[in-house]
Amino acid sequence: MKFKQIVLSIAAVGILLVGCNDSKKKEAEAQAQAEELRMEREADSILKLEEEKMARMEDMEANSISAKAMGNDNLSTLVSALQTADLADTFKSEGEYTVFAPTNDAFEKVSKATLDNLMKPENKEKLQSLLKYHVLQGKLPSVDVLAKINNANNKLDVTTLNGEILTLSEKNGKVMIKDAKGNVATVTNVDIDASNGVIHTLDKVLMPKM
């Protein structure tokens, strides 16, 4: 009788242990499933953020300064120069720029020999310097440009991306820009808005010291 009680006690303990192990196993499985679900949600969230970022980048590039210039028939010479100077991608990227963009007619006023020389591979740095001379850091719509000129008593010096100075003034409601050589260009069209800045067109090419 005593032996039978011992056997029954051992059996009961065994059942309890098995039950305990089953409970721990189920708990571990539930935790593993919960962790797997958490990781899946985290991966989905990261993927969604990447997709949103890509969509923003695509929209930004589609409306960038480079894209706006490429879509403007009057700026095709400027676009060609930007591509030759490896600057087209710069103006597709994030940032804020004000570009004083010479039109095709403006480039035609530059001697063919000078233009052809600038387009040569060995003169890439000079071409980059020339193009950066038409760009300011920061977005300045025409109303802000005129306000700054007025505050500067109609003589506003601004530093361009190539480090040289342009002098801006106003005449008969138009913005005039004097370059390092003393030549004066007129802003002919304003506020071509872009995702990374603004374009104002010019009737002449601005010449740095070079």
C-alpha positions in Angstrom: 0.0 0.0 0.0 2.8 2.4 0.9 4.6 1.5 -2.3 1.5 2.3 -4.3 1.2 5.7 -2.7 4.9 6.4 -3.6 4.3 5.4 -7.2 1.2 7.6 -7.4 3.1 10.6 -5.8 5.9 10.2 -8.4 3.3 10.0 -11.2 1.6 13.1 -9.9 4.9 15.0 -9.8 5.7 13.8 -13.3 2.3 15.1 -14.6 2.9 18.5 -12.9 6.4 18.7 -14.4 5.0 17.9 -17.9 2.3 20.4 -17.4 4.8 23.0 -16.3 7.1 22.3 -19.3 4.1 22.5 -21.7 3.1 25.9 -20.2 6.7 27.2 -20.5 6.9 25.9 -24.0 3.6 27.6 -25.0 4.8 30.8 -23.3 8.1 30.7 -25.2 6.2 30.1 -28.5 3.9 33.0 -27.8 6.8 35.3 -27.0 8.6 34.2 -30.2 5.4 34.9 -32.3 5.1 38.3 -30.7 8.7 39.1 -31.4 8.3 37.9 -35.0 5.2 40.1 -35.4 7.1 43.1 -33.9 10.0 42.6 -36.3 7.6 42.3 -39.3 5.8 45.6 -38.3 9.2 47.3 -37.8 10.4 46.1 -41.2 7.1 47.3 -42.8 7.5 50.7 -41.1 11.1 51.1 -42.3 10.0 50.1 -45.8 7.2 52.6 -45.8 9.5 55.4 -44.6 12.0 54.5 -47.4 9.2 54.5 -50.0 8.0 57.9 -48.7 11.6 59.3 -48.8 12.1 58.0 -52.4 8.8 59.6 -53.4 9.8 62.9 -51.9 13.2 62.7 -53.6 11.6 61.9 -57.0 9.1 64.8 -56.6 11.9 67.1 -55.6 14.1 66.2 -58.6 11.2 66.4 -61.0 10.6 70.1 -59.8 14.2 71.0 -59.2 16.1 73.9 -60.7 17.8 71.5 -63.2 14.4 70.1 -64.2 12.8 73.5 -64.6 15.8 74.6 -66.7 15.6 71.5 -68.9 11.9 72.1 -69.5 12.6 75.7 -70.6 13.5 76.0 -74.3 15.1 79.4 -73.6 17.6 77.9 -71.2 18.9 75.0 -73.3 22.4 76.5 -73.7 22.7 76.9 -69.9 21.5 73.3 -69.4 24.2 72.1 -71.8 26.9 74.2 -69.9 25.7 72.8 -66.6 26.0 69.2 -67.9 29.4 69.9 -69.4 30.6 71.3 -66.0 29.0 68.3 -64.1 26.8 70.7 -62.2 23.4 69.5 -63.4 23.1 67.0 -60.5 24.0 69.7 -58.0 20.9 71.6 -58.8 18.8 68.5 -58.7 19.7 67.9 -55.1 18.3 69.3 -51.8 19.2 72.8 -50.9 18.1 76.3 -51.6 19.6 78.4 -54.4 18.8 81.5 -56.3 19.9 81.2 -60.0 20.3 84.1 -62.3 20.0 82.2 -65.5 21.3 83.6 -68.8 18.9 82.8 -71.7 20.0 81.4 -75.0 20.1 84.9 -76.4 22.3 86.0 -73.6 24.8 83.2 -74.4 24.7 84.3 -78.1 26.2 87.6 -77.0 29.3 85.8 -75.8 31.9 85.3 -78.5 31.8 81.8 -80.0 35.5 81.4 -79.4 35.1 82.2 -75.7 32.2 79.9 -75.3 33.8 77.0 -77.2 37.0 77.4 -75.1 35.0 77.2 -71.9 33.3 74.1 -73.0 36.6 72.2 -73.4 37.3 69.5 -70.8 40.6 71.1 -69.8 38.6 74.3 -68.9 36.0 72.6 -66.7 37.0 74.5 -63.6 36.7 77.8 -65.3 33.2 76.8 -66.7 32.2 75.7 -63.2 33.4 79.1 -61.8 31.4 81.0 -64.5 28.2 79.1 -63.8 28.5 79.3 -60.0 29.0 83.1 -60.4 25.3 83.1 -61.4 24.1 81.4 -58.2 23.4 82.6 -54.7 23.0 80.4 -51.6 19.4 80.6 -50.3 16.1 81.2 -52.1 15.4 84.8 -52.9 12.1 85.5 -54.7 12.0 88.8 -56.7 10.1 90.7 -53.9 12.9 89.8 -51.5 15.6 90.8 -53.9 14.0 94.2 -54.5 13.5 94.7 -50.7 17.2 93.9 -50.0 18.2 96.3 -52.8 16.0 99.1 -51.3 17.5 98.5 -47.8 21.0 98.8 -49.3 20.2 102.2 -50.9 20.0 100.7 -54.4 23.5 99.1 -54.3 23.4 95.5 -52.9 26.6 93.4 -53.0 26.0 89.7 -52.8 28.5 86.8 -52.7 28.0 84.1 -55.2 28.8 80.4 -55.0 32.2 80.9 -56.6 33.1 83.4 -53.9 33.0 86.5 -56.1 30.7 89.6 -55.8 27.8 90.7 -57.9 26.2 94.2 -57.4 22.5 94.4 -57.6 20.4 97.6 -58.2 17.0 98.5 -59.4 16.0 100.6 -62.4 12.5 101.2 -63.6 11.2 98.2 -61.6 13.8 95.9 -63.1 16.7 94.3 -61.2 20.1 95.1 -62.7 23.2 93.1 -62.0 26.8 94.3 -62.4 29.5 91.7 -62.7 33.3 91.8 -62.0 34.0 93.1 -65.4 31.6 96.1 -65.1 29.1 94.7 -67.5 25.4 95.1 -66.5 22.7 92.5 -67.1 19.0 92.9 -66.7 16.7 90.4 -65.0 14.1 89.7 -67.7 11.8 87.1 -66.1 11.4 86.4 -62.4 10.2 83.8 -59.9 10.5 80.5 -61.8 9.8 78.5 -58.7 11.6 75.2 -58.0 11.7 72.6 -55.2 15.2 73.7 -54.3 15.2 77.4 -55.1 14.2 79.9 -57.7 15.3 81.0 -61.1 15.4 84.6 -62.5 16.5 84.9 -66.2 19.1 87.3 -67.5 19.7 89.0 -70.9 23.5 88.7 -70.5 26.1 86.2 -69.1 27.8 87.5 -66.0 31.6 87.4 -66.2 33.7 86.7 -63.1 37.3 87.8 -62.8 38.7 84.4 -64.0 
